[in-house]
Amino acid sequence: MCPSPIAEAVKIRQPLLLKADLQGTPFQFETSFGVFSPKEIDEGTRLLLNYLEIEEDFDCLDLGCGYGPIGIYMAAKSPQGRTLLLDKDFVAVDHANANIKLNNLKNAKALLSNGMSALKDEKFDLIVSNIPAKVGNEMLYLFLYDAFYHLKPGGKFVVVTVNGLRHFCKRTFNEVFGNYKKEKQGKTYTVSSATK
Ligand SMILES: C[S@@+](CC[C@H](N)C(=O)[O-])C[C@H]1O[C@@H](n2cnc3c(N)ncnc32)[C@H](O)[C@@H]1O
């Protein structure tokens, strides 16, 4: 018998629980269909985490946090600092705030934000993003300029993108930051960084 569309819709709305080991530390995440990669940690996200050097007192920002794996990982690694997570999708922000609690973190908060528009004058040691694939060059430029503005001197911007964006990253990171480092190019994803 065919499942009823209502039963299927209800199933889609139900939160999923994802247990994941990130760089040797166990985390749990509430997710649901409709947010990015709800059933497993994205391959690009996992690749990116290998290239984050986080000090205990770092202030960190996760731009485009989804349900929060990157920001929550950074908050756990920098217990004396403060981590902000931003996303333009309110469902993602709700999940991220629930996941901050679920992982017993007191030093993190998720906010609804288009790019970094919800920020005032906060400055960070580390700004990280699994860049949304369909973001468009104009928005990417904005992310870059805003990242430069919101980094402390010596702070680092680290992103993972699909390989197709790596030349764009190299050119624009050099333009905005005056430097570019290709941390890793995998089969599908590239991790790029720049330092202020
Ligand atoms: C590739 S997903 C990464 C999600 C999460 N960081 C992870 O690693 O699983 C990109 C995220 O960026 C968010 N996003 C897209 N455009 C955005 C914008 N203009 N401002 C803020 N977030 C945005 C999407 O809603 C999505 O959650």
The ligand as a Gaussian input file, in Angstrom:
#p B3LYP/6-31G(d) Opt

LIG

0 1
 C       27.130000      24.064000       2.345000
 S       25.987000      24.422000       3.637000
 C       27.027000      24.172000       5.081000
 C       26.238000      23.945000       6.344000
 C       27.088000      23.575000       7.572000
 N       28.096000      24.581000       7.823000
 C       27.743000      22.214000       7.408000
 O       28.976000      22.195000       7.293000
 O       27.026000      21.209000       7.411000
 C       25.851000      26.182000       3.492000
 C       24.921000      26.879000       4.461000
 O       24.981000      28.275000       4.169000
 C       23.701000      28.841000       4.338000
 N       23.643000      30.068000       3.525000
 C       23.461000      30.187000       2.187000
 N       23.481000      31.477000       1.824000
 C       23.677000      32.200000       2.958000
 C       23.755000      33.588000       3.255000
 N       23.656000      34.504000       2.296000
 N       23.951000      33.962000       4.533000
 C       24.040000      33.041000       5.535000
 N       23.961000      31.719000       5.321000
 C       23.780000      31.300000       4.062000
 C       22.732000      27.747000       3.901000
 O       21.457000      27.941000       4.467000
 C       23.451000      26.485000       4.394000
 O       22.993000      26.119000       5.674000

